[in-house]
Every structure is written in C-alpha cells, then in structure tokens.
Amino acid sequence: MKIFDIENFNKKIIGREYEFIDKDSSIVIQKERQLEYKEIVQPRNSFFQTINKYYKSGLLKATYQFYPNQFLKGVRKEYDEQGNLIKEMDYDAPYKFTWEDILKLIEKISISNVL
C-alpha cells in the first residue's frame, strides 16, 4: 500500500503544494488540504492522471484514474484509516470496450489530432 511521505513533503513544500518529476518521468503534484493530502500523477505519454488521496496520517484513503474533464476510469479504491480496503467502484464496468481499445482503434485507422 502506498504511504504519503509527510516528512519529505514538509521539507519540499512551497505554499501548500510540491511538484516534481519522479523516476518514471511522471509529473507529480502533491497538495495539502484541510483533512487530507492529495497526489496527482500524470504519467508521460498518458491521457489519464492517477489521483491518490491520503489521510493526515499518511495512509492511503483512495486511488483512481481520472481524465481531466471529470471522467473517471478503471477501479476507484477507498480505504479506512487503518489501511483496509472498504470500497471498490469499477467505472469501466458498464462499457463493452476500454479506453485502451479506443486508443488502439484510433492508431489503427490513423486518426490524428483527436486528443
């Protein structure tokens, strides 16, 4: 399970936010909120961001993938304050195809400038 590195965040924070590029070349933005920490991970060459929310203790609260227009992708997982999985919601379940299927089709028929 992911744990938010509060000590490192507090060393690097500017205002209430810290932005950096991780070892996988993803852009990572970490924010402190009143009741939680939020981490936004934008992988290189990906249309989706991964959102991780953490309790103030640093334990993972929720994780999900997100397209910048408020569209959720995949499975959202939520955890209690002890780190136990308490809820899963599959946002892809109602569909017969995935985002990856759509991207493959776009590449196959050579549609450019779609996204």
PEFENCOR-V98335 format. One record per residue. N is the residue number from 1. PSI is psi in whole degrees, -180 to 180 (NA if undefined). D_CENTER is the distance of its C-alpha to the mean C-alpha in Angstrom with 1 decimal. Layout:
BEGIN
((N | PSI | D_CENTER) (N | PSI | D_CENTER))
END
This chain:
BEGIN
((1 | 140 | 14.2) (2 | 143 | 12.0) (3 | 134 | 13.9) (4 | 129 | 13.3) (5 | 86 | 16.1) (6 | -41 | 17.9) (7 | -48 | 21.0) (8 | -43 | 19.4) (9 | -46 | 17.4) (10 | -28 | 20.8) (11 | -31 | 22.6) (12 | -13 | 20.5) (13 | 139 | 19.6) (14 | 114 | 21.1) (15 | -115 | 21.6) (16 | 22 | 18.5) (17 | 151 | 16.0) (18 | 127 | 15.5) (19 | 137 | 14.3) (20 | 171 | 14.8) (21 | 125 | 14.6) (22 | -179 | 13.9) (23 | -20 | 16.2) (24 | 10 | 14.4) (25 | 20 | 14.8) (26 | 146 | 11.2) (27 | 128 | 11.1) (28 | 128 | 9.5) (29 | 122 | 10.2) (30 | 136 | 11.0) (31 | 146 | 12.9) (32 | 131 | 15.4) (33 | 173 | 16.2) (34 | -43 | 19.3) (35 | -1 | 18.1) (36 | 171 | 14.8) (37 | 147 | 12.6) (38 | 137 | 9.2) (39 | 127 | 7.0) (40 | 122 | 5.3) (41 | 118 | 5.3) (42 | 96 | 7.5) (43 | 149 | 9.4) (44 | 138 | 13.0) (45 | 35 | 14.6) (46 | 145 | 11.6) (47 | -17 | 11.5) (48 | 149 | 7.9) (49 | 151 | 4.8) (50 | 129 | 1.5) (51 | 127 | 2.4) (52 | 128 | 5.1) (53 | 139 | 8.5) (54 | 147 | 11.7) (55 | 165 | 15.3) (56 | -17 | 17.8) (57 | -16 | 19.0) (58 | -11 | 15.9) (59 | 147 | 15.2) (60 | 132 | 11.9) (61 | -43 | 12.1) (62 | 153 | 9.2) (63 | 139 | 6.1) (64 | 163 | 5.2) (65 | 150 | 4.9) (66 | 133 | 6.5) (67 | 138 | 9.5) (68 | -9 | 10.9) (69 | 30 | 13.8) (70 | 19 | 12.3) (71 | 124 | 12.1) (72 | 147 | 10.0) (73 | 144 | 10.0) (74 | -150 | 10.8) (75 | 126 | 11.0) (76 | 130 | 9.6) (77 | 138 | 11.0) (78 | 144 | 12.7) (79 | 152 | 14.9) (80 | 180 | 18.1) (81 | -9 | 19.1) (82 | -1 | 20.7) (83 | 10 | 17.6) (84 | 135 | 18.9) (85 | 124 | 16.9) (86 | -16 | 18.3) (87 | 140 | 16.6) (88 | 136 | 14.9) (89 | 122 | 14.6) (90 | 104 | 14.7) (91 | -13 | 14.1) (92 | -13 | 15.7) (93 | -39 | 18.8) (94 | -10 | 20.9) (95 | 150 | 20.9) (96 | -5 | 23.2) (97 | 159 | 21.1) (98 | 170 | 17.6) (99 | -37 | 15.8) (100 | -38 | 16.8) (101 | -43 | 20.4) (102 | -45 | 20.4) (103 | -39 | 19.4) (104 | -41 | 22.2) (105 | -43 | 24.6) (106 | -45 | 24.0) (107 | -41 | 24.7) (108 | -42 | 27.7) (109 | 9 | 29.4) (110 | 45 | 28.6) (111 | 128 | 27.1) (112 | 161 | 26.2) (113 | 32 | 24.5) (114 | -43 | 22.8) (115 | NA | 19.2))
END
